[in-house]
């Protein structure tokens, strides 16, 4: 095993006797990804090299080898493996996939990729020599970003065009220059890989893009409603806490009736309106209610309330409680 820079490890069959190389390669790859089995006409001429990087829960591997068949059957599938999705990006050579549960066959050529589910049997016939970049990502994290991700299992994804190109460029860049990876960036790189993978998947299917965008908007709104009393709540804080870019946040709300900042204010005002009409809260000063709902300035609150409801907050309370 060779270590290069932060977290990068390399395993190679170079120093392994020819007859033992397939077994060695099986152990090496199974230490990184859910178990498979290997087959080949002959051990002669076989070699393999894999460089790998662990970024949080994401595994990134650069795999170079000769022709080989890799299969995953029901016998290899274990309960502990149901946490993962896997993605292969074909860099060199070809890979013929056969997905047994789906009855679907496809071929990935250079600059194409495919997502598959570790809970499902599959078979890969790799034409060598080949190079693949493989990702193992947590199921929960990917489904949170792409709720309808299962629609894209065993589907060819073009990696030559945006948005598929983004994930390829980052993954290949990390594999090509592992010595430049800094430990302090590990968390950010994990997030970037997940976000760019989600972007590639969403971009591959317009229906998935629509469903995912709606799910993300609902997630953002739920977060806002749970934090309305936080005076520091803002689009920037929401983006940071939910792990998405501010630009993406604004894009998601372009199709909504109001921008996110306006949505936050409108929800705060509506909560205050309901509180003012609550007989059990009649003893609370209006200023206290406004500050408890995240407003910092009472004059600003009063103007915003009047603008939204066409009446001053004190008058609204008086009319509702008498």
Order of alpha helices (4+ residues) and beta strands (2+ residues): beta-beta-alpha-beta-beta-beta-beta-beta-beta-beta-beta-alpha-beta-alpha-alpha-alpha-alpha-alpha-alpha-alpha-alpha-alpha
